[in-house]
Structures are given as C-alpha cells and as structure tokens.
Amino acid sequence: MTSRVLVTGSTGYVGGRLVPRLLKAGYTVRVLVRSPQRLSGVPWHDQVEIVQGDLGDAESVERACQDVETIYYLVHSMSSGAAFEQTESDMARTVAAATARAGVQRIVYLGGLHPEGVKLSQHMRSRTAVGDILLQGEVPAVVFEAGVVIGSGSASFEMIRHLTENLPVMPAPSWVLRKIESIAVRDLLHYLVHAPELPAGLNRRFGLGSREVLTYGAIMYGYAHEAHLNQRYIYALPIPAPTLAGWWVALTTPIPHPLAVPLVQSLQHDAVTTEHDIDGYIPPPEGGLTGYRRSVQLALGKIAAEDVETTWASAANTPPSDPLPSDPDWSGRATYVDERHRWGAASPDAVWEVIQSVGADNGWYSWGLAWSVRGVMDKLAGGVGLTRGRRHRQRLAVGDAVDWWRVEAITNTDDGGRTLLLHAEMKAPGQAWLEMSAVPKDGGTEYRQRAIYFPRGILGKAYWWGVYPFHGFIFPSMARNILAAAERKSTGTGQVSGPTDAS
C-alpha cells in the first residue's frame, strides 16, 4: 500500500497503538498534533510525517489533509461544563468541512456503544453527536462504536483492575448489573487498520464487540479469577449514584475524578452491539474475536512483562503545557527554586538508573507520608493524585506519566551527565518542575536536583511559602537517599527502592 492516512489523537491510548500498525501495514502515516514534543519519545517518531496544528483550526486541518485518503478522528476531550458539547461539535464540523475541501475520501471515527431511546450522559451524548455530524458531511464516514476496551493501560481496564484488587467486599451502585460487551484492544485495532479498505462511499455506523455479553459485576469477578485473587463479594445497591460512584472510583483507583465521572456515567445503560454487519466488510481477526477472560490474560501478561505500549495516563488528555524556559528566560518573572547538589561514590550509570526508577512502587526517596497526603489532597481537588504509577518500572520516555508528573525532557548535559525533567500535573496555583541530573565527578557522581516553581498570582506565592517548611525535610533526604540507593546497587547489596520515611 502507498496511500497516505492522517491520524489525529496519536498521543492517545488507541491512536498511539494504531500508528505503528498502520506503518506495518504499509501506509504512509501523517499525524496532526498540537505539541510535537509529545511524540519525541515514541519509537515510530522518525517514520511518520508530523504536522503541528489543532483540530479546531480549519487551516491547519486542511493543510494536514493534503494528499490524504483516510483521516482517523480519534480525539475526544474529557472536559466538562456547559460549553463542552458545543466545542466538540464545532470541532467536528471544522474537520468535516476541511476534509471535504482537501479531497479526503473517508473519515474513520471511534465512538461509544449505547442503546437507542435513552437519556445519555453528557460525554456519550457528545460522542454520538460528533458521529452524526461526520456522517452528515460531504466526506463518507465510518463510525465505529465500541464498549469497554480491555487492554493493558486502558482506562476501563485500569478501573476494573484496581476496583477488584483494592475492594474484596464492594457495595456497588446498580450499574454493576448493566450488560456490557467488551472488546480487546487488539481486535479494535484490527478493525481500525482495515477501515481504509472499506468500499468507497460507505457512510454508516458499525457496532464493535466481542459478542460476549456480561454484567459489569461479572467482568470484575472474571478479572479476580484471572488475576488469582481471593473470592470477591459485590453487592448491588438499588441506586445508580453516578456522582458518588465517580468519587469512589477516583479515590480507590488511579483514575482521576474528571475521567472517572464520564467512565461511570457511561455505565448507566447497557452497552451491547445490536448488529454484526461489520463481518460482511471486515472479517474478524484470524483465530476469531478475543473473549473477555483471554483479553484480561493478555493485558496482565503485558503488564508483567513491562510491555505496555500506551496507557491512559500517558495519553495527554490535558492541553499541552508550556515547556520549562531556559534559565536566562527566568529573569524578570517570579520564580522559586530549591536546588541541591550532593556527591556520591556510585557510578553515574547507577545514579541515573535510580533517577529513572522514581515514582510508583519505588516512591520518591523521601518522606513517603507527606507525598501520600499531598496525593490524596490532589485527588480530592479533582487532580490526578499520586497513584497513576508509570508504564515501565525502570525506564522512561518523553511524554510518560510518573504519578502526578509527566516526563518533559531527557537530555545529556555538557559535562557528560544526563538529566530528567518532570513537569507537575497536580492541582496547584502555578507551574512546577522537578529536575534530576547525574554528572560524573571525581571518580563518582554529583547528583543535582532542582525544584522549580512559577507561581500564579498571590495565591501561588502563598502556596510556595506554605509548603516551603516541608521542603527542608523532603528535598535533602531525597538527594541523600537516591545516592544511597545507587551505591547499594553499585555494590550489589540491594535493589533500587525508595525509603518511605524521611531518613
């Protein structure tokens, strides 16, 4: 194949997996992104054409669509508020018009399964409206509608996994009795990859699913069985309680409240395919569709092997933030910096290995209780909290999420060292970065650590000085413990792991 396809949402969970499969199938792939640096860490970066732009900007969409036969529309915001649905619809109209002017032959959109004739949640209603707009445009559209996507790192799977593992006894809202038809992410990608081969002019919806219908409670019981957990007890209460359930999911899983609410709201109705017409156009994958239990086995195997391709946490659902300016650009603006330098006998490689392992199970090598309390506070404020974890235990790439941080840069220093730069995504009245470097010096390593904060207004300054006393405990012990962990690793006396106290 030599045709060119455009993928929007390539920094997302599905889009990030679709791109390498399209490349493998022989397509020329172009991606449209607002922030190209978000793609600097993906393995297929040099194999695609990258266009910077926004789906709300007709000119950039039309420019990206030149010489494109198929565009994949894989973007759906998790915003909320009165203007949310209008913004989503306006963006769909912009894309529909721009693709028509550019001569695109097909739009492929991924929506959600839902029954007809019921009151949908805001997000499901918006996704359905976007599909309607695309189907009514001049360019033929194929709208795939899928239910719960099961795969390592998907938001739905992570919600199921953590609810089941954390709550052996679970009083649950009535939606645990709703019927769900899941689909393995590998099967969803199969249909997406073959979408450009559909007949020209085809303009319709297709339901996608595993053909295996379960209740949400049965899905959690099935996960417990495959994960070899003890018996779980789920008790359905006669109330849907979507708002309360959203907070319950946010506080017991890594899913933040703004994402947990639409996920829970989408479970208020059955999500089952009513037709299987796609079989007449795209045959099922070789060996048949993947059943739910098998898809759980595959996801758990990927997690155990640290072979998680994309995750919901690394999907960059939030707008891209401004990168940390270079040091000279700080002049003339309010900036607070906590800087630490410490020498250790461990090799630079050993120190760098510890730096790359920060977060998740290894913690932050300092006062663990303080980090945990701040994480809970962030969750209660609607933030991502400290439980997002990370994709791999020992290595990082630009764009990866690490608890409430995101990897902004991994660079080499002029003096032969390496630096990891993390940008905070927690709720705070300002922007914060954490920079950690391992630099060769005097036969060992100089560990350099900077916490950088740009306050926003008076509240931002008050926040810095409010947490400043805790920095006196957290940051010195963090530098000391990272070097100690590296020295233990260099001498073979211990594994890389972070202490949970301030010692």
ZAPALO-89296 format. One record per residue (C-alpha): residue number from 1; residue in one letter; x, y, z. Coordinates in steps of 0.001 Angstrom, whole numbers, plus 500000, padded with zeros to 6 digits. Layout:
<rs>
<NUM a <X Y Z>>
...
</rs>
This chain:
<rs>
<1 m <500000 500000 500000>>
<2 t <501153 503534 499256>>
<3 s <498139 505573 500343>>
<4 r <498589 508272 502972>>
<5 v <496467 508334 506134>>
<6 l <496194 511050 508762>>
<7 v <495873 510068 512431>>
<8 t <494557 512572 514944>>
<9 g <494868 511615 518596>>
<10 s <498236 509924 518051>>
<11 t <499262 510831 521617>>
<12 g <496204 508966 522908>>
<13 y <495752 505400 524073>>
<14 v <494257 503999 520828>>
<15 g <495992 506373 518410>>
<16 g <499411 505657 519869>>
<17 r <498899 501947 519163>>
<18 l <497271 502408 515776>>
<19 v <500138 504365 514176>>
<20 p <502791 501580 514260>>
<21 r <500239 499055 512978>>
<22 l <499355 501289 510047>>
<23 l <503066 501645 509291>>
<24 k <503453 497866 509410>>
<25 a <500509 497527 507004>>
<26 g <502374 499702 504512>>
<27 y <500586 503031 504825>>
<28 t <502296 506401 504747>>
<29 v <501245 507896 508076>>
<30 r <500880 511559 508922>>
<31 v <499926 512763 512408>>
<32 l <498405 516068 513462>>
<33 v <499423 517177 516964>>
<34 r <499260 520404 518932>>
<35 s <502585 519758 520599>>
<36 p <505132 517778 518513>>
<37 q <507468 517366 521511>>
<38 r <504902 514965 522985>>
<39 l <505941 512496 520280>>
<40 s <509690 512782 520746>>
<41 g <509827 509621 522880>>
<42 v <507751 507266 520701>>
<43 p <509653 504601 518739>>
<44 w <507934 505467 515446>>
<45 h <508729 509197 515588>>
<46 d <511070 509162 512567>>
<47 q <508729 507030 510460>>
<48 v <505790 509437 510299>>
<49 e <505076 512884 508917>>
<50 i <504350 515284 511774>>
<51 v <502148 518347 511268>>
<52 q <501599 520803 514099>>
<53 g <498066 522100 514385>>
<54 d <494731 521973 516138>>
<55 l <491507 520274 515096>>
<56 g <489640 523460 515897>>
<57 d <491678 525391 513315>>
<58 a <490344 524819 509798>>
<59 e <493534 525989 508102>>
<60 s <495823 523569 509975>>
<61 v <493386 520671 509451>>
<62 e <493158 521351 505726>>
<63 r <496942 521636 505488>>
<64 a <497373 518301 507276>>
<65 c <494822 516640 504978>>
<66 q <496598 517410 501704>>
<67 d <497157 514176 499694>>
<68 v <495441 512145 502435>>
<69 e <492931 509433 501560>>
<70 t <491716 508498 505066>>
<71 i <491660 510501 508272>>
<72 y <491274 508827 511661>>
<73 y <489350 511018 514095>>
<74 l <490415 509603 517470>>
<75 v <490056 512702 519638>>
<76 h <487559 513111 522451>>
<77 s <488102 515568 525260>>
<78 m <487390 514715 528883>>
<79 s <486462 518302 529666>>
<80 s <483165 519254 531264>>
<81 g <480893 522254 531574>>
<82 a <478194 523926 529550>>
<83 a <480425 524702 526552>>
<84 f <481938 521226 526292>>
<85 e <479425 519690 523879>>
<86 q <479340 522780 521682>>
<87 t <483143 522798 521447>>
<88 e <483202 519136 520439>>
<89 s <480503 519656 517808>>
<90 d <482184 522769 516401>>
<91 m <485456 520868 516072>>
<92 a <483709 518009 514232>>
<93 r <482133 520491 511790>>
<94 t <485525 522100 511216>>
<95 v <487071 518723 510434>>
<96 a <484187 517680 508177>>
<97 a <484450 520865 506125>>
<98 a <488261 520912 505951>>
<99 t <488472 517278 504828>>
<100 a <485947 517960 502063>>
<101 r <487977 520896 500750>>
<102 a <491174 518827 500864>>
<103 g <489658 515924 498915>>
<104 v <489840 513291 501674>>
<105 q <487956 510126 500708>>
<106 r <486996 508762 504139>>
<107 i <486768 509709 507824>>
<108 v <487052 506975 510459>>
<109 y <485674 507899 513874>>
<110 l <485652 505909 517115>>
<111 g <482608 506439 519313>>
<112 g <480920 504508 522115>>
<113 l <478276 501787 522269>>
<114 h <474926 502890 523668>>
<115 p <471245 501930 523425>>
<116 e <468735 503991 521465>>
<117 g <465931 505982 523029>>
<118 v <467518 506647 526426>>
<119 k <468929 509769 528059>>
<120 l <472685 509572 527555>>
<121 s <475392 511059 529720>>
<122 q <476960 514301 528544>>
<123 h <480079 512628 527198>>
<124 m <478252 509795 525461>>
<125 r <475759 512297 524021>>
<126 s <478658 514398 522736>>
<127 r <480414 511431 521146>>
<128 t <477169 510420 519424>>
<129 a <476634 513969 518169>>
<130 v <480157 514063 516713>>
<131 g <479434 510836 514848>>
<132 d <476181 512299 513489>>
<133 i <477958 515434 512257>>
<134 l <480607 513404 510433>>
<135 l <478001 511125 508843>>
<136 q <476093 514163 507581>>
<137 g <479178 515744 505980>>
<138 e <480346 515612 502379>>
<139 v <483114 513086 503074>>
<140 p <481892 509498 503675>>
<141 a <482409 508492 507306>>
<142 v <482674 505169 509091>>
<143 v <481708 505456 512741>>
<144 f <482840 502525 514862>>
<145 e <481073 502257 518217>>
<146 a <482813 500163 520882>>
<147 g <482127 499457 524525>>
<148 v <484620 498742 527277>>
<149 v <488100 498420 525762>>
<150 i <490214 495782 527527>>
<151 g <493954 496129 527166>>
<152 s <496988 496886 529263>>
<153 g <496875 500537 530231>>
<154 s <493344 501363 529077>>
<155 a <491302 503495 531472>>
<156 s <488462 500961 531545>>
<157 f <490784 498066 532288>>
<158 e <492661 500009 534978>>
<159 m <489375 500908 536646>>
<160 i <488296 497259 536663>>
<161 r <491721 496113 537845>>
<162 h <492083 498488 540782>>
<163 l <488461 498261 541950>>
<164 t <488713 494475 542019>>
<165 e <492140 494338 543643>>
<166 n <491517 497059 546238>>
<167 l <487966 496172 547297>>
<168 p <487410 492499 548187>>
<169 v <483984 493452 549515>>
<170 m <482243 496050 547381>>
<171 p <478839 497630 547925>>
<172 a <478283 498908 544395>>
<173 p <475752 501096 542580>>
<174 s <473103 499422 540457>>
<175 w <475132 499839 537279>>
<176 v <477193 496762 538182>>
<177 l <474191 494806 536870>>
<178 r <474241 496506 533469>>
<179 k <475111 494377 530452>>
<180 i <478495 495101 528910>>
<181 e <480081 493853 525699>>
<182 s <483804 494451 525912>>
<183 i <486322 494406 523097>>
<184 a <490022 493558 523291>>
<185 v <492208 496435 522173>>
<186 r <493913 494113 519648>>
<187 d <490534 493459 517980>>
<188 l <489618 497150 517971>>
<189 l <492926 497910 516243>>
<190 h <492240 495150 513706>>
<191 y <489092 496925 512538>>
<192 l <490742 500342 512525>>
<193 v <493717 499166 510444>>
<194 h <491407 497647 507834>>
<195 a <488998 500604 507719>>
<196 p <490684 502224 504660>>
<197 e <489865 499054 502680>>
<198 l <486096 499512 503110>>
<199 p <484093 500208 499920>>
<200 a <484287 503768 498635>>
<201 g <481319 505897 499626>>
<202 l <480331 503735 502617>>
<203 n <478745 506065 505178>>
<204 r <477376 504393 508310>>
<205 r <477837 503204 511876>>
<206 f <479145 499786 512939>>
<207 g <478939 498262 516421>>
<208 l <482099 496501 517588>>
<209 g <482321 493963 520392>>
<210 s <483477 490531 521449>>
<211 r <479954 489001 521088>>
<212 e <480279 488004 524763>>
<213 v <477757 489812 526966>>
<214 l <478467 490081 530705>>
<215 t <477350 492296 533552>>
<216 y <479883 494746 534929>>
<217 g <479902 492710 538150>>
<218 a <480723 489567 536167>>
<219 i <483562 491449 534500>>
<220 m <485090 492185 537909>>
<221 y <484600 488587 539053>>
<222 g <486276 487443 535840>>
<223 y <489221 489718 536471>>
<224 a <489606 488360 540023>>
<225 h <489725 484813 538651>>
<226 e <492361 485603 536024>>
<227 a <494459 487604 538497>>
<228 h <494292 484722 541007>>
<229 l <492670 486855 543706>>
<230 n <490621 485528 546583>>
<231 q <486850 485483 546265>>
<232 r <485353 488950 545722>>
<233 y <481922 489939 547015>>
<234 i <479973 492561 545087>>
<235 y <476613 493754 546388>>
<236 a <474459 495837 544053>>
<237 l <472595 498674 545743>>
<238 p <469261 499872 544277>>
<239 i <470653 503307 543352>>
<240 p <472789 504397 540380>>
<241 a <474636 507195 542297>>
<242 p <476892 508246 539379>>
<243 t <478278 511301 541175>>
<244 l <479117 509413 544360>>
<245 a <480472 506498 542333>>
<246 g <482723 508898 540412>>
<247 w <484389 509979 543658>>
<248 w <484535 506383 544859>>
<249 v <486350 505322 541670>>
<250 a <488680 508339 541839>>
<251 l <489745 507609 545413>>
<252 t <490192 503834 545041>>
<253 t <491843 503696 541608>>
<254 p <494477 505765 539749>>
<255 i <491722 507285 537571>>
<256 p <491278 510997 538426>>
<257 h <487829 512367 539167>>
<258 p <487358 514260 535848>>
<259 l <487924 510994 533952>>
<260 a <486184 508704 536467>>
<261 v <482867 510568 536217>>
<262 p <482340 510109 532440>>
<263 l <483503 506491 532694>>
<264 v <480958 505793 535421>>
<265 q <478200 507748 533689>>
<266 s <478698 505675 530545>>
<267 l <477838 502573 532595>>
<268 q <474305 503741 533425>>
<269 h <472929 501866 530383>>
<270 d <473630 498553 528679>>
<271 a <476416 498696 526077>>
<272 v <475811 495787 523692>>
<273 t <476032 495548 519901>>
<274 t <472696 495190 518128>>
<275 e <474136 494262 514720>>
<276 h <477198 492483 513392>>
<277 d <477222 493948 509890>>
<278 i <480939 494665 510073>>
<279 d <481533 490953 509427>>
<280 g <480361 491466 505842>>
<281 y <483062 494071 505257>>
<282 i <485980 493245 507574>>
<283 p <486253 489594 508651>>
<284 p <487108 489016 512335>>
<285 p <490804 488593 513212>>
<286 e <492435 485288 512399>>
<287 g <491522 482888 515187>>
<288 g <488341 484793 516000>>
<289 l <487472 487619 518348>>
<290 t <489143 487667 521760>>
<291 g <486919 486737 524692>>
<292 y <486903 488775 527872>>
<293 r <488894 486325 530021>>
<294 r <491522 485937 527303>>
<295 s <491818 489707 526884>>
<296 v <492430 490028 530643>>
<297 q <495127 487351 530452>>
<298 l <496833 489203 527614>>
<299 a <496660 492552 529432>>
<300 l <498072 491111 532652>>
<301 g <500853 489432 530674>>
<302 k <501805 492752 529064>>
<303 i <501902 494434 532467>>
<304 a <504038 491681 533987>>
<305 a <506456 491822 531033>>
<306 e <506600 495636 531172>>
<307 d <505473 495704 527561>>
<308 v <502681 498271 527914>>
<309 e <502606 500166 524637>>
<310 t <500398 503100 525668>>
<311 t <498412 503967 528779>>
<312 w <495507 506234 529586>>
<313 a <497854 508192 531883>>
<314 s <500333 508891 529090>>
<315 a <497594 509809 526664>>
<316 a <497958 513554 527275>>
<317 n <494239 514267 527729>>
<318 t <495084 517693 529124>>
<319 p <496163 520552 526848>>
<320 p <499932 520652 526358>>
<321 s <501666 522878 528876>>
<322 d <504381 525367 528120>>
<323 p <507821 523751 528488>>
<324 l <510262 524961 531121>>
<325 p <512034 528037 529738>>
<326 s <515811 528118 529623>>
<327 d <517483 529664 532677>>
<328 p <518063 533147 531159>>
<329 d <514336 533390 530394>>
<330 w <513548 533253 534093>>
<331 s <514793 536786 534610>>
<332 g <512053 539311 535210>>
<333 r <509446 536824 536463>>
<334 a <508639 535408 539871>>
<335 t <510452 532097 540230>>
<336 y <511171 529916 543252>>
<337 v <513931 527317 543114>>
<338 d <515064 524704 545626>>
<339 e <518460 523431 544449>>
<340 r <520545 520589 545920>>
<341 h <523959 519180 544912>>
<342 r <525406 516077 546530>>
<343 w <528380 513868 545644>>
<344 g <528377 510096 545917>>
<345 a <530768 507258 545125>>
<346 a <528307 505390 542908>>
<347 s <528830 505453 539151>>
<348 p <526814 507903 537004>>
<349 d <525063 504932 535365>>
<350 a <523923 503609 538748>>
<351 v <522641 507025 539842>>
<352 w <520870 507500 536521>>
<353 e <519227 504104 536891>>
<354 v <517814 505178 540260>>
<355 i <516650 508509 538850>>
<356 q <514828 506705 536053>>
<357 s <513067 504471 538593>>
<358 v <511453 507233 540665>>
<359 g <507766 507107 541463>>
<360 a <505148 504342 541554>>
<361 d <506317 501371 543675>>
<362 n <509766 502886 544286>>
<363 g <508359 506111 545674>>
<364 w <510190 509415 545848>>
<365 y <513083 508522 548140>>
<366 s <511965 510849 550916>>
<367 w <509102 511466 553300>>
<368 g <506562 508999 551893>>
<369 l <503710 510069 554171>>
<370 a <503949 513681 553005>>
<371 w <503838 512619 549359>>
<372 s <500813 510379 550054>>
<373 v <498896 513097 551885>>
<374 r <499556 515579 549076>>
<375 g <498389 512965 546586>>
<376 v <495078 512449 548403>>
<377 m <494595 516220 548602>>
<378 d <495168 516451 544870>>
<379 k <492612 513697 544181>>
<380 l <490037 515494 546343>>
<381 a <490692 518669 544369>>
<382 g <489997 516794 541113>>
<383 g <493650 516231 540199>>
<384 v <495492 513118 539069>>
<385 g <496876 512259 542515>>
<386 l <499942 510168 543232>>
<387 t <498652 506771 542062>>
<388 r <498897 506991 538268>>
<389 g <502097 504971 538502>>
<390 r <504248 504576 535421>>
<391 r <504382 502487 532244>>
<392 h <507711 500728 532955>>
<393 r <509426 500124 536274>>
<394 q <512968 501078 535257>>
<395 r <512877 503238 532124>>
<396 l <511178 506419 530996>>
<397 a <510438 508184 527716>>
<398 v <509362 511723 526962>>
<399 g <505609 512003 527471>>
<400 d <505379 509223 530068>>
<401 a <503324 509864 533185>>
<402 v <505010 509280 536553>>
<403 d <502460 509666 539347>>
<404 w <501461 513348 539148>>
<405 w <504412 514252 536920>>
<406 r <504940 513986 533165>>
<407 v <508349 513495 531554>>
<408 e <509089 516699 529661>>
<409 a <512688 516015 528640>>
<410 i <515561 513537 528950>>
<411 t <518805 515202 527923>>
<412 n <522584 514962 528046>>
<413 t <524426 517689 529928>>
<414 d <527516 519489 528639>>
<415 d <529660 517853 531335>>
<416 g <528849 514281 530378>>
<417 g <525828 513716 532592>>
<418 r <522139 513055 531996>>
<419 t <519083 514970 533166>>
<420 l <515454 514015 533726>>
<421 l <512947 516888 533689>>
<422 l <509461 516293 535093>>
<423 h <506540 518708 534827>>
<424 a <503872 518586 537549>>
<425 e <500250 517922 536571>>
<426 m <498865 518182 540098>>
<427 k <496396 520914 541057>>
<428 a <498402 523944 542167>>
<429 p <498267 527736 541702>>
<430 g <501312 527752 539452>>
<431 q <503571 525520 537351>>
<432 a <506203 523233 538877>>
<433 w <509098 521177 537532>>
<434 l <511486 518691 539123>>
<435 e <514911 518269 537524>>
<436 m <517345 515486 538463>>
<437 s <520807 515019 536989>>
<438 a <523656 512503 537322>>
<439 v <527025 514070 536394>>
<440 p <530456 512322 536529>>
<441 k <532767 513965 539072>>
<442 d <535917 512949 540990>>
<443 g <535541 509257 540245>>
<444 g <531919 509215 541403>>
<445 t <528761 511174 540657>>
<446 e <527433 514580 541501>>
<447 y <523674 514360 541901>>
<448 r <521928 517627 541077>>
<449 q <518322 518311 541957>>
<450 r <516186 521367 541296>>
<451 a <512552 522024 542177>>
<452 i <511368 524975 540088>>
<453 y <508075 526791 540648>>
<454 f <506434 529637 538735>>
<455 p <503619 530968 540974>>
<456 r <500347 532279 539608>>
<457 g <499383 535420 541484>>
<458 i <499283 535979 545225>>
<459 l <497753 532547 545853>>
<460 g <500647 530899 544013>>
<461 k <503215 532684 546160>>
<462 a <501304 531802 549338>>
<463 y <501241 528144 548242>>
<464 w <505033 528032 547832>>
<465 w <505710 529517 551247>>
<466 g <503063 527267 552797>>
<467 v <504832 524102 551612>>
<468 y <508350 525520 551949>>
<469 p <508936 524156 555501>>
<470 f <508276 520629 554216>>
<471 h <510906 521083 551501>>
<472 g <513513 521212 554259>>
<473 f <512690 517567 555044>>
<474 i <511764 516226 551613>>
<475 f <514407 517519 549218>>
<476 p <517625 516951 551261>>
<477 s <516606 513384 552147>>
<478 m <515563 512748 548550>>
<479 a <519062 513632 547296>>
<480 r <520723 511608 550064>>
<481 n <518542 508530 549577>>
<482 i <518856 508471 545789>>
<483 l <522651 508387 546097>>
<484 a <522446 505742 548830>>
<485 a <520218 503552 546644>>
<486 a <522669 503941 543765>>
<487 e <525606 502959 545961>>
<488 r <523756 499876 547183>>
<489 k <523076 498924 543588>>
<490 s <526706 499539 542571>>
<491 t <527963 497242 545332>>
<492 g <525257 494638 544786>>
<493 t <523934 494976 548334>>
<494 g <520374 495863 547479>>
<495 q <517723 496593 544872>>
<496 v <516714 500008 543657>>
<497 s <513956 501038 546029>>
<498 g <512930 504181 547812>>
<499 p <512534 504526 551569>>
<500 t <509133 505561 552845>>
<501 d <510295 507863 555631>>
<502 a <512440 510976 555810>>
<503 s <515575 509181 556949>>
</rs>
